[in-house]
Amino acid sequence: MRSFLRLVYRDVYMSKKALLISAFSFIAFFVLSILIVISFDYGNIRTILLETVLKDLPQAEEMLGIYKENFGFVLKIYPIFCAVSMSIEIAQVSVNDEKTAWKYFYRSAPVSCRKKALVKFFEFFVFDILGFVISYVYSLVFSAVSGIEMTYSDMGMILAGIALGTAMAVLLYIFILIFHSLDKAGLMLTATFAAVLIGIEIYFAFHPIKDVSDMGPFEVLKNAFETLGLYSVLITAAFLLVGFIITEMLYKRREK
Amino acid sequence: MNDYENAIEINGIIKQYDGFKLDGISFDLPKGGILGFIGQNGAGKTTTIKSILNITATDSGEIKIFGLDNIKHENEIKRHISAVFDEIPFHDSFTANAINTVMKGMYSEWDEKLYFSYLEKFGLPRKKKIGKLSKGMKMKLQIAYALSHNAKLLIMDEATTGLDPIVRSEILDIFREYLKDGERSILMSSHITSDIEKIADCVAFIDKGKILLSGYKDDIIENHGMIKCSKADFREIAEDDYISARTNDFGAEILVSDRAKAKRKYSGAVIEKASLEDIMLFYVNRDKKEWT
């Protein structure tokens, strides 16, 4: 176990800078989001909205509350994504490995392909859990400060973020192992996600969800996250498992 | 695994690329010795070493390390070998201390005390980032951790390239020390033939994917000779008797592969010992036969 953790240490050591930047971004967005929702209650945003958009409206306070809730929901996306994207930093370590003789050195070391893959996916798993915990705590704090109740859609957002972060990290890592280049791997990742998005658009074009026709965009988003959240755990697990199997196979591959 | 004669045995390795082929590479590294694997850039040294380390797949042939098949017993073998490359495989942000932690995770026989003693011996700082070390210090660091897990075989791929003569000399001294017990062996690829000449027991010379010479270094140097003569005398030497000849306005230098035979046949000629560098240079130009 100790030797396993020492190999994990190597990747985390390499990602130190990137993880610190993620942490800093998270803290910055955390503080910003709290300040913005406080501004809805006591600050300039309240003043501006009441004096302009909501001026003379009988239900101005109620409308303000709805704006605050919807805006607050969207604000949460940024810090949550910072928390759940730590896996992507771990995947990018392999970019540096391509630039050094590490891949040859690692290949010459007595570490089995399975262990190498396990190390990587253990890291993805740990950072997924960490991302979840950080995001959940953030959501609780945000809810306490803003007075906006935490809902299933918040949980859905966190889980969906983790699924997305894991998918990106796993795919990026596999593409780097295949193409040995961040540019090509990035291109493939973009193409893959573009294809998925287009597929989703086409699907919903032929299978419109009738119930959303009367809903506002924020309501649609919240419902989407609530539904996605249910499947996100499965999506994350599937990416981790299949990604592990493919990675072990790629490690076994010898240069041609 | 202790009962083997040769640390490395390579038989008939063939590897085809577009425009290049490793063609029937065969040589042995006896236990306790150093084999200098020489050849010019692009000759196939690194490809051969990658085949030994099972980084590159071969089309055919057999490689044995410590008497064991290098594919079937890959992990067992790798516990006892150290690979040193021309550049340090750790990122610039790593320190010697951090490398110690990582290596503990890789090698069950990692000797931390020995590693730190090497660092002290080589004057390497523990906490300084690799990116701030000179090329010579980086190489010494590589060697420090390569020698710190009781490896029985050290494989070095162009590890002394780009180092100044003083650092190279220090490294060669370290290797002499490393081999003292007779149980350890070194495969050292280089195009710096002077280093190989100083330290190697055996030599394998590769050119364009083929092994042109292999055997004990002293025998190779002893057998080869350099005839120095005038151009007129050069015309009297049969083409089959020499490898190639370098001519200029003043005369000719001709490499022969059998010095004793050349002495007998061309008794008036001045025949000197050839250095490994000369041997390499003249063999590389063997197709031209006469060159300037």
HADDOCK unambig.tbl for C-alpha pairs under 7 A between the chains (distance, minus, plus):
assign (segid A and resid 2 and name CA) (segid B and resid 105 and name CA) 6.85 0.50 0.50
assign (segid A and resid 3 and name CA) (segid B and resid 104 and name CA) 6.52 0.50 0.50
assign (segid A and resid 3 and name CA) (segid B and resid 105 and name CA) 3.59 0.50 0.50
assign (segid A and resid 3 and name CA) (segid B and resid 106 and name CA) 6.51 0.50 0.50
assign (segid A and resid 4 and name CA) (segid B and resid 105 and name CA) 6.22 0.50 0.50
assign (segid A and resid 6 and name CA) (segid B and resid 101 and name CA) 6.27 0.50 0.50
assign (segid A and resid 6 and name CA) (segid B and resid 102 and name CA) 5.36 0.50 0.50
assign (segid A and resid 6 and name CA) (segid B and resid 105 and name CA) 4.88 0.50 0.50
assign (segid A and resid 7 and name CA) (segid B and resid 102 and name CA) 5.92 0.50 0.50
assign (segid A and resid 7 and name CA) (segid B and resid 105 and name CA) 5.84 0.50 0.50
assign (segid A and resid 10 and name CA) (segid B and resid 102 and name CA) 6.06 0.50 0.50
assign (segid A and resid 100 and name CA) (segid B and resid 89 and name CA) 5.36 0.50 0.50
assign (segid A and resid 100 and name CA) (segid B and resid 90 and name CA) 6.97 0.50 0.50
assign (segid A and resid 101 and name CA) (segid B and resid 87 and name CA) 6.56 0.50 0.50
assign (segid A and resid 101 and name CA) (segid B and resid 88 and name CA) 6.61 0.50 0.50
assign (segid A and resid 101 and name CA) (segid B and resid 89 and name CA) 4.32 0.50 0.50
assign (segid A and resid 102 and name CA) (segid B and resid 89 and name CA) 4.22 0.50 0.50
assign (segid A and resid 102 and name CA) (segid B and resid 90 and name CA) 6.25 0.50 0.50
assign (segid A and resid 104 and name CA) (segid B and resid 55 and name CA) 6.96 0.50 0.50
assign (segid A and resid 105 and name CA) (segid B and resid 83 and name CA) 6.70 0.50 0.50
assign (segid A and resid 105 and name CA) (segid B and resid 89 and name CA) 6.43 0.50 0.50
assign (segid A and resid 107 and name CA) (segid B and resid 55 and name CA) 6.50 0.50 0.50
assign (segid A and resid 108 and name CA) (segid B and resid 53 and name CA) 5.90 0.50 0.50
assign (segid A and resid 108 and name CA) (segid B and resid 78 and name CA) 6.35 0.50 0.50
assign (segid A and resid 108 and name CA) (segid B and resid 83 and name CA) 6.62 0.50 0.50
assign (segid A and resid 109 and name CA) (segid B and resid 78 and name CA) 5.73 0.50 0.50
assign (segid A and resid 109 and name CA) (segid B and resid 106 and name CA) 6.80 0.50 0.50
assign (segid A and resid 110 and name CA) (segid B and resid 75 and name CA) 4.97 0.50 0.50
assign (segid A and resid 110 and name CA) (segid B and resid 78 and name CA) 4.85 0.50 0.50
assign (segid A and resid 110 and name CA) (segid B and resid 79 and name CA) 5.21 0.50 0.50
assign (segid A and resid 110 and name CA) (segid B and resid 106 and name CA) 6.64 0.50 0.50
assign (segid A and resid 111 and name CA) (segid B and resid 106 and name CA) 6.52 0.50 0.50
assign (segid A and resid 112 and name CA) (segid B and resid 75 and name CA) 6.96 0.50 0.50
assign (segid A and resid 254 and name CA) (segid B and resid 55 and name CA) 5.51 0.50 0.50
assign (segid A and resid 254 and name CA) (segid B and resid 56 and name CA) 5.20 0.50 0.50
assign (segid A and resid 254 and name CA) (segid B and resid 57 and name CA) 5.59 0.50 0.50
assign (segid A and resid 255 and name CA) (segid B and resid 55 and name CA) 6.09 0.50 0.50
assign (segid A and resid 255 and name CA) (segid B and resid 56 and name CA) 4.49 0.50 0.50
assign (segid A and resid 255 and name CA) (segid B and resid 57 and name CA) 6.08 0.50 0.50
assign (segid A and resid 256 and name CA) (segid B and resid 56 and name CA) 5.95 0.50 0.50
assign (segid A and resid 256 and name CA) (segid B and resid 57 and name CA) 5.82 0.50 0.50
